[in-house]
């Protein structure tokens, strides 16, 4: 059993779009401990998918550093990144069809995903055992066209964890699923975390999913805008002293509002004042 930690420092990523620079991330400091389950929340365009791609080593940051385990991805060579993704980092893209070979069975998909790691001499679990762990043993040899959306997503999970990675990254793994299928996928991810020790980071827009996760991180305007722990939401002070307001507070304080910080005993209070 093993898990890989994530650490980012001063992470910045800029896209060049039609002659303009667009900052998708603006100084993200994030720590995820080995073996944690963390949800990334935030509105569309906030930088969640960019952060996921940087942690997967698909993109290189414009500035800052990304560590997965002891590997600094921002300095790693392409061959090292390919090897990491083939063995230690599992990635689930949004939509089961983007993770599966359509003409292969679930068993065939898992075997194909394991091929590169096996060639490198890594000892891996039998695909049948992986599929059985996720409740797909009876569907191992069925065509994908005969599987339900929930079963397809479970097959995508099986592919992503086929090498028993230390880190599993999932982009909207429960989107477009009914409640029963959603709960099956969440149970499968919890099983992977509990049984393999895999660190799991998932992007979600579903508040029902966020509520059952032990920790959530909200990305807003390219920064970490808050954290949730066991249903409680907290603002997070960044390394440069920036304190983003939580969503429900921002809705009540229009731009330009002056906010004073008062020290009251052993805690602080924020008070909005007229300009």
C-alpha positions as CSV (number, residue, x, y, z in Angstrom):
1,X,0.0,0.0,0.0
2,X,1.4,3.4,-0.9
3,X,0.3,6.9,-1.7
4,X,2.0,9.8,-3.3
5,X,1.9,13.3,-1.8
6,X,1.4,16.5,-3.9
7,X,3.1,19.8,-3.2
8,X,2.8,22.9,-5.4
9,X,4.6,26.2,-4.6
10,X,3.9,29.5,-6.3
11,X,2.2,27.7,-9.2
12,X,1.4,30.0,-12.2
13,X,0.1,29.0,-15.6
14,X,-0.5,31.4,-18.4
15,X,-2.3,30.5,-21.7
16,X,-1.6,32.5,-24.8
17,X,-4.9,33.1,-26.5
18,X,-5.3,35.2,-29.7
19,X,-2.4,37.4,-28.9
20,X,-3.4,37.8,-25.2
21,X,-2.0,36.2,-22.0
22,X,-4.6,34.6,-19.8
23,X,-3.6,33.6,-16.3
24,X,-5.3,30.3,-15.4
25,X,-3.5,29.9,-12.1
26,X,-1.9,32.8,-10.1
27,X,0.3,31.5,-7.4
28,X,-1.2,28.2,-6.1
29,X,0.3,26.7,-2.9
30,X,-1.3,23.3,-2.3
31,X,-0.4,20.3,-0.1
32,X,-2.1,17.0,-0.4
33,X,-0.8,14.3,2.0
34,X,-0.1,10.8,0.8
35,X,-3.3,8.7,1.1
36,X,-5.7,11.7,1.2
37,X,-8.9,12.0,-0.7
38,X,-9.4,15.6,-1.9
39,X,-12.0,17.2,-4.1
40,X,-11.3,20.2,-6.3
41,X,-14.2,22.6,-6.5
42,X,-14.9,25.9,-8.3
43,X,-16.8,27.5,-11.2
44,X,-15.9,26.8,-14.8
45,X,-12.7,28.6,-15.9
46,X,-11.4,28.8,-12.3
47,X,-8.3,26.7,-13.0
48,X,-9.3,23.3,-11.7
49,X,-8.6,21.4,-14.9
50,X,-5.3,23.3,-15.5
51,X,-4.2,22.4,-12.0
52,X,-5.1,18.7,-12.7
53,X,-3.1,18.8,-15.9
54,X,-0.1,20.3,-14.2
55,X,-0.1,17.7,-11.4
56,X,-0.4,14.9,-14.1
57,X,2.6,16.3,-15.9
58,X,0.7,17.0,-19.1
59,X,1.3,20.7,-18.9
60,X,4.4,22.5,-17.6
61,X,3.9,25.5,-15.3
62,X,4.8,29.1,-16.5
63,X,6.3,29.6,-13.0
64,X,6.5,27.7,-9.7
65,X,7.0,24.1,-8.8
66,X,5.0,20.9,-8.8
67,X,6.1,17.8,-6.8
68,X,4.4,14.4,-6.9
69,X,6.2,12.3,-4.3
70,X,9.8,13.2,-4.6
71,X,9.6,14.0,-8.3
72,X,9.6,17.6,-9.3
73,X,7.4,17.5,-12.4
74,X,8.3,21.0,-13.5
75,X,11.9,20.0,-14.0
76,X,11.4,16.4,-15.2
77,X,12.3,15.2,-18.7
78,X,9.5,14.0,-21.0
79,X,10.6,10.4,-20.8
80,X,10.5,10.5,-16.9
81,X,7.0,12.0,-17.1
82,X,5.8,9.3,-19.5
83,X,7.2,6.7,-17.1
84,X,5.5,8.3,-14.1
85,X,2.1,8.3,-15.8
86,X,2.5,4.7,-16.9
87,X,3.2,3.5,-13.4
88,X,2.6,5.9,-10.5
89,X,0.0,8.4,-11.7
90,X,-3.5,7.2,-12.9
91,X,-5.5,9.8,-14.8
92,X,-9.3,9.6,-15.5
93,X,-10.5,12.1,-18.1
94,X,-14.1,13.4,-18.0
95,X,-16.3,10.9,-19.8
96,X,-15.8,7.1,-19.7
97,X,-15.4,6.9,-23.5
98,X,-12.2,9.1,-23.3
99,X,-10.6,6.4,-21.1
100,X,-11.6,3.2,-22.8
101,X,-10.8,1.5,-26.1
102,X,-14.3,1.0,-27.6
103,X,-13.8,-2.3,-29.3
104,X,-12.2,-4.0,-26.3
105,X,-13.8,-5.6,-23.2
106,X,-13.2,-4.3,-19.7
107,X,-10.6,-7.0,-19.3
108,X,-8.9,-6.1,-22.6
109,X,-8.8,-2.4,-21.6
110,X,-7.1,-3.2,-18.3
111,X,-4.6,-5.5,-20.0
112,X,-3.8,-2.8,-22.5
113,X,-3.3,-0.2,-19.8
114,X,-0.9,-2.5,-18.0
115,X,1.2,-3.3,-21.0
116,X,3.8,-0.6,-20.7
117,X,4.3,-1.1,-16.9
118,X,4.6,-4.9,-17.5
119,X,7.3,-4.3,-20.2
120,X,9.2,-2.3,-17.6
121,X,9.2,-5.3,-15.3
122,X,6.6,-4.1,-12.9
123,X,4.6,-6.9,-11.1
124,X,0.9,-6.1,-11.4
125,X,-2.4,-7.5,-10.2
126,X,-4.3,-9.7,-12.6
127,X,-7.0,-7.7,-14.5
128,X,-9.6,-10.2,-13.2
129,X,-8.8,-9.3,-9.6
130,X,-8.9,-5.5,-10.3
131,X,-12.3,-5.8,-12.0
132,X,-13.6,-8.0,-9.2
133,X,-12.4,-5.4,-6.6
134,X,-14.6,-2.8,-8.4
135,X,-17.6,-5.1,-8.8
136,X,-17.1,-5.7,-12.5
137,X,-16.0,-9.4,-12.5
138,X,-19.2,-10.6,-14.2
139,X,-18.8,-7.9,-16.9
140,X,-15.1,-8.5,-17.6
141,X,-15.6,-10.0,-21.1
142,X,-18.7,-8.1,-22.2
143,X,-18.6,-5.6,-25.0
144,X,-18.6,-2.0,-23.8
145,X,-21.7,-1.3,-25.8
146,X,-23.6,-3.7,-23.5
147,X,-22.6,-1.9,-20.3
148,X,-24.5,0.8,-18.4
149,X,-23.0,4.3,-18.0
150,X,-22.2,3.5,-14.4
151,X,-20.5,0.2,-15.4
152,X,-18.5,2.0,-18.1
153,X,-17.3,4.5,-15.5
154,X,-16.3,1.7,-13.2
155,X,-14.3,0.2,-16.1
156,X,-12.6,3.6,-16.5
157,X,-11.6,3.5,-12.8
158,X,-10.2,0.0,-13.3
159,X,-8.1,1.2,-16.2
160,X,-6.8,4.2,-14.2
161,X,-5.8,2.0,-11.3
162,X,-4.6,-0.9,-13.3
163,X,-1.0,-0.3,-12.3
164,X,-1.9,0.4,-8.6
165,X,-0.7,4.0,-8.9
166,X,0.2,6.1,-5.9
167,X,-1.9,9.0,-7.2
168,X,-5.2,8.9,-9.0
169,X,-6.5,12.1,-10.7
170,X,-10.2,12.1,-11.7
171,X,-11.9,14.8,-13.8
172,X,-15.6,14.8,-13.0
173,X,-15.8,11.1,-12.5
174,X,-19.5,11.2,-11.5
175,X,-20.9,13.6,-14.1
176,X,-24.0,12.6,-16.1
177,X,-24.6,9.5,-13.8
178,X,-27.7,8.9,-11.9
179,X,-27.6,8.8,-8.1
180,X,-27.1,5.1,-7.8
181,X,-24.3,4.9,-10.4
182,X,-22.7,8.0,-8.8
183,X,-22.6,6.3,-5.4
184,X,-21.1,3.2,-7.0
185,X,-18.3,5.2,-8.5
186,X,-17.6,7.1,-5.3
187,X,-17.6,3.7,-3.4
188,X,-15.1,2.4,-5.9
189,X,-12.8,5.4,-5.4
190,X,-13.1,5.0,-1.7
191,X,-12.2,1.3,-2.0
192,X,-9.1,2.2,-4.1
193,X,-8.0,4.7,-1.5
194,X,-8.7,2.4,1.5
195,X,-7.3,-0.8,0.0
196,X,-4.4,0.4,-2.2
197,X,-3.5,3.5,-0.1
198,X,-3.8,5.5,-3.3
199,X,-4.0,9.3,-3.0
200,X,-7.2,10.4,-4.8
201,X,-7.8,13.9,-6.2
202,X,-11.1,14.5,-8.1
203,X,-12.7,17.5,-9.8
204,X,-16.4,17.9,-9.2
205,X,-19.3,20.3,-9.7
206,X,-21.7,18.2,-7.7
207,X,-22.4,19.5,-4.2
208,X,-23.7,16.1,-3.1
209,X,-20.3,14.6,-4.0
210,X,-18.4,17.5,-2.3
211,X,-20.4,16.9,0.9
212,X,-19.2,13.3,1.3
213,X,-15.5,14.1,0.7
214,X,-13.2,14.5,3.8
215,X,-11.5,17.5,2.3
216,X,-12.3,19.9,-0.5
217,X,-10.2,22.7,-2.0
218,X,-12.0,25.5,-3.9
219,X,-10.2,27.2,-6.8
220,X,-11.5,30.6,-7.6
221,X,-9.9,33.1,-10.1
222,X,-6.8,31.0,-10.3
223,X,-6.1,30.9,-6.6
224,X,-7.1,28.7,-3.7
225,X,-10.3,30.4,-2.5
226,X,-11.3,28.1,0.4
227,X,-11.1,24.7,1.9
228,X,-13.7,22.4,3.3
229,X,-13.2,20.0,6.2
230,X,-15.9,17.6,7.3
231,X,-18.6,20.0,6.0
232,X,-17.1,23.2,7.3
233,X,-15.7,25.8,4.9
234,X,-12.7,27.9,5.6
235,X,-10.9,30.7,3.8
236,X,-7.1,30.1,3.3
237,X,-4.4,32.7,3.7
238,X,-1.9,32.4,0.8
239,X,1.8,32.7,1.1
240,X,1.7,36.3,-0.1
241,X,-0.9,37.2,2.6
242,X,-3.9,37.1,0.2
243,X,-7.2,36.2,2.0
244,X,-10.0,35.3,-0.4
245,X,-13.5,35.7,0.9
246,X,-15.8,32.7,0.9
247,X,-18.5,32.6,-1.8
248,X,-21.5,33.5,0.5
249,X,-19.5,36.4,2.0
250,X,-18.5,37.7,-1.4
251,X,-22.1,37.8,-2.5
252,X,-22.9,40.2,0.3
253,X,-19.9,42.5,-0.1
254,X,-19.8,44.4,-3.4
255,X,-16.5,45.3,-5.0
256,X,-14.9,48.3,-3.3
257,X,-16.1,47.4,0.2
258,X,-13.6,48.2,2.9
259,X,-13.0,45.4,5.4
260,X,-11.2,46.0,8.7
261,X,-9.5,43.1,10.6
262,X,-10.0,43.3,14.4
263,X,-8.0,41.3,16.8
264,X,-10.4,40.1,19.6
265,X,-8.6,38.1,22.2
266,X,-7.1,35.0,20.5
267,X,-9.1,35.3,17.3
268,X,-9.7,37.8,14.5
269,X,-13.0,39.4,13.2
270,X,-13.6,40.9,9.8
271,X,-15.9,43.9,9.7
272,X,-17.2,45.6,6.6
273,X,-17.2,49.4,6.8
274,X,-18.4,52.2,4.6
275,X,-15.7,53.9,2.5
